[in-house]
Amino acid sequence: MQGGDAEPPAKALRTPRAAGAAGILAALPLGGAMILVRLAVPARPLDAAAYLADTTAHNALRVALILLPFGGIFFLWFMGAIRDSIGAREDRFFATVFFGAGLLFVAMLFVFGATATAFLATIDTMRTPPQPTDFWHYGRHLTLSLLTEYAPRMAAVFTLTTTTIGTRLGLLPRWLSWLGYLVGLVLLLVVSRVAWSELAFPVWILIVGCYLIVARGRFRMISGKMPGS
């Protein structure tokens, strides 16, 4: 470099507001869809005839399927904004796990959506005339398994890696780091045994999104002070 020429600063932490807005927009439809699915699909086997006659539950599931794609789309935006914010300070190992877990989580969401749509179609064909209920129990179990066992595990990995990245770079306060690790462990270890615990993920996204918007001034200060500068 010539004397007096300043090295261009590495791109880092440019978009905390975009990441925060995307997090909020992702958390609301994701959380709403999860709540509606829990209300619409019974966690324990019950009388199939009674469920087939419960149109309120079916309509709740249809609304959840409307919200779900928007939650997935905004979650991808949230991922992209977070990664762009980290910029040149990105750790390749954690970034790979972060990116892979996020994409797998979205893929699980859309597989869940397709499965739940098929579940609704099965219900419609079983209602008139009455049909054997074996497929109903299969569809109920498969739908809930995707939402409460497999997708949350990918959400857990995403939460843990995002929290680790934010903690190592000094972007997250101590309380938010501890919250992220707690949410990640809940989603990884107990989500299939504790009903409604999958809601910890959209709640965490919402909290992180709000923090990123409120703390954008802090992020600008960090962006101007890179390690080794």
TASUL-V427134 format. One record per run of one state. SS is the DSSP state (helix for helix, strand for strand, loop for the rest). FROM is the first residue (numbers start at 1). LEN is the number of residues. If there is no record, write none. Layout:
BEGIN
ss: {SS SS}
from: {FROM FROM}
len: {LEN LEN}
END
This chain:
BEGIN
ss: {loop helix loop helix loop helix loop helix loop helix loop helix loop helix loop helix loop}
from: {1 16 41 48 53 55 90 92 128 134 169 174 190 199 215 216 224}
len: {15 25 7 5 2 35 2 36 6 35 5 16 9 16 1 8 6}
END
